[in-house]
Amino acid sequence: MIYDAHIEMFGSRQILIEGCRGLLEYRENIIRVALYKKTLTVTGTNLHLENMTEDSITVCGTIDGTIFE
Amino acid sequence: MLFRYIYGYSLCRLTGDLPEKFINILSKKHLSVWDLTASSDTEFTFCIRYFERKKALNAAMEYGYGLNVEKSFGLPVFLLKNRLRCGLIIGAVIFAVLIFLMKSCVWSIEIEGNHSLSDEQILNALSDAGLTEGSFKSSLNLRNIRQKLRLKLPGVSYVELNLDGSKAKVSIIEAKESKTEEKYPCNLIAGYDGVIRRVEITCGEGAVKVGDMVKKGQLLASGIADSPVKGFFLLPANGRVLAAHTEKLEAFIPFEEEYFKRTGEFYEKYRLKLFNFYIKLYIGTGKEYPIYDKIYNYKELTVFGDTLPIGLEKITLYEKVKEHKTLSESEALNAAHLLLDGMESERFGDAVVESKRLSETVTDKGVYIRGYYTVTEDIAVRQKIETD
């Protein structure tokens, strides 16, 4: 069981988030993901969810920024 | 991507408020989704595994979402679509298995280089060594088989064994017959009447000298030796005794000659060779001629350069008729000369022909040519010394 998120970015084209607890918002330019204690917001253009399993999400597109809230 | 194709996947369209919530529900139910695209705030499309689509549909019904499976892709879908054509699929599988089996066995053995040994003798020796038609290639130890083959075939000096697809190629070099290999006690005697020109005895006691006249059967070299230490003892007499002797060859060509001529008519029939069985591709015996030449032409099937035990054999029958031909005297003489030339080269080979005289006789039936030759050659013949 992962209690904190593990996040990997592959340049600005792909981001892998492990330890996520769900998808909060899904739009072409913003994706919000619930982590264990915080929320991660990925902003960019042409964002799309490439793969989603029980505790991981892979987002592809042109990533402009990530914000922890 | 390959796994997705093998497992199959479905493209689904999800409609409802907060579709993200449903995606979370799917992930909590251990259902993976990918290629999620938001068409609008209330409509998503995504892909899900083909066999998990029913669970997703049930979840959508449970939570009040609209979920449509738009299209499915992958191997399970292909198999389901073609389930009524199962024969085709089974056939393809059987074909693949057969190809695998055929490629993993030796189905034909090709022998080359044998002159005195027959193919059957070599095949028997190969069989004893563990290589037969139908043997698995993986179970063959070629080095071992080569060694066993050399032991089983003493007249063979070199064996080369290679696998080329499903064909085993055996190349052998037979040992040249050599007088020195003989180990039994023997004498050398004259094979012809003649005058000795040269004596080269390498083993044994020479009994003749240059210039001697010898009769057929006369002793040339003795295999019985006398030693002051050992007394009498036996040995294999060996060597060459060159002698000049006369010989006569005769060629006869009749004026009236019967021969077979192809009429130009021919008939082709085919048969399929499967392993060692033949399947006729013609009805009955096919067309037959009273007199014919039969030519077999076998073409084997190869897959990616490997020979398979399947092939097509073409049998061509050329019709022939018996014809009579009358030769003129000069034609008959020419033919007789040619025949005699052939007989000379076959009989004398490496021998030196010192002189040659020809006589021609024409009778009412044909032409005789007689050749009288003085030839110098090795006339020594072994004669085993029988011991108790």
Boltz contact constraints between the chains, C-beta under 6 A:
constraints:
  - contact:
      token1: [A, 22]
      token2: [B, 24]
      max_distance: 6.0
  - contact:
      token1: [A, 23]
      token2: [B, 20]
      max_distance: 6.0
  - contact:
      token1: [A, 23]
      token2: [B, 23]
      max_distance: 6.0
  - contact:
      token1: [A, 23]
      token2: [B, 24]
      max_distance: 6.0
  - contact:
      token1: [A, 26]
      token2: [B, 20]
      max_distance: 6.0
  - contact:
      token1: [A, 26]
      token2: [B, 38]
      max_distance: 6.0
  - contact:
      token1: [A, 27]
      token2: [B, 38]
      max_distance: 6.0
  - contact:
      token1: [A, 48]
      token2: [B, 37]
      max_distance: 6.0
  - contact:
      token1: [A, 49]
      token2: [B, 36]
      max_distance: 6.0
  - contact:
      token1: [A, 50]
      token2: [B, 34]
      max_distance: 6.0
  - contact:
      token1: [A, 51]
      token2: [B, 34]
      max_distance: 6.0
  - contact:
      token1: [A, 52]
      token2: [B, 27]
      max_distance: 6.0
  - contact:
      token1: [A, 52]
      token2: [B, 33]
      max_distance: 6.0
  - contact:
      token1: [A, 53]
      token2: [B, 32]
      max_distance: 6.0
  - contact:
      token1: [A, 54]
      token2: [B, 27]
      max_distance: 6.0
  - contact:
      token1: [A, 54]
      token2: [B, 30]
      max_distance: 6.0
